[in-house]
């Protein structure tokens, strides 16, 4: 009887631990938020340096980190499926450009077009 209770409590403890870990992970804020992406990459001009091939290795790594984090971010408005599709296009264009594929600069420039994402996903007027 005691062994059975110990086994049950052990299983419950493991389930509680796993549940706590997944809840804690869900509460963690992505350090590469969409707002920070816009400030560093678009407004800061990092995307232009990457597209032109003028970015340093550290700048390229930062750009890739921001871009790869975007699909996991929640869109401020609009369908999450649309957000995922648009951000995945940006990820693929970035990977192709950094791999030196032909016509990749044009594809990355097109994927970085503000209006493509802003129209379905940006809240107007912007929150402060």
N, C-alpha and C positions, 0 to 999 in steps of 0.2 A: 504494500500500500504506500509506504513512504517513498519507494523508488518511483512509483507511478506519479506521485505528486511532484517529486523532484524533477522528473522528466517533463511533466506538463508545465511547471514553472520555468524550466529552462527554455522550453520552446516559446512560451509567452515572452520571456525576457529577450530572446533573439528577435522576435517579431516586433516588440516595442523598440528595440534598438534600431532595427532596419527602418521602421516607420519614422523614428526621430531623425535619422540621417537623411532620408529623402525629403522630409519636411524642411530640415535645415538647408539642404541644397536648393530647394525651391525658393527660400527666402533670401538667398545670396543674390546680391545685385551684380549683374554683369558689369565689369569695370569698363567695358567698351560699349557704352550705351549709344543709342542712335544720336542723342544730343551731342555727346562727346565726339562721335564720328563726324558730325556736321561741322563742329568747331575746329577740329584738328585737320580733318581731311579735305573738306570742301572749302570752308572759309579760310583755313590756314594755308591753302594752296598745295598741300602735300600730294593730292591727286595729280596735279599738273606736273610736278617734279617727277612723279613715277611714270606718267604717260610719256614725258619727253626723255626719259632715261637719265635724268639729272639727280635722282635721289640717291642718297648714300645707302649702304647696306642696312644700317639701323633704321633709316626712314622707310625703306622697303619692308622690313620686318614689322614695323609699327603699322604701316598701311595694310599689310596682309592680316595682322591681328584684328584690326578694326573691321575689315571687310568680312573675314570669316566669322566674326561675332554677330554680324547683322542678322542673319537668318534666325538666330535664337532670340533676338529681341522681339518684343511685342509691338505691333504697329499701333500708333496713337489712335488711329481710326481705320476703318475698312476691314476687308476680309483677310484673316491670317494667311490663307492660301495664296492670295495675290502677293502679299508681302514676301512670303517664302519664295515664290517663283521669281519675283524681281530681284531679290537679294542673291539668290542662287545664280542668276544670270551674271550679276556683278562678280561673284566669287569665281565663276568659270572664266570670265573675261580677264580678271586679274591674274589667275593662274596661267592662262595662255600668254598674256603679255610678258609676265616675268620669265616664262620659258622661252621667249623670243620667237613666238609663232608669227607668221606672216599676217599682216593686216590686223594684228592684235591691238595696236594703239587706237585704231579707229573703233574697234569693238569695245574697248575699255572706255573710250570717250563717250560712246553712245550709251553704255551701261551706267555711266556717271551722270547722265542728264537729269537735272533736278526735277523737272516737271513730270517725268515718268513715275517717280515715287510720290512726289508731293501731291499731285492731283488726287489719287485715291487714298493716301495715307496721312497727309499732314493736316493738323487741326488749325483752322484759321478762325480768329486771329491767334497767333502763337501764344502759348502760356509763358509767363515770365518766370 
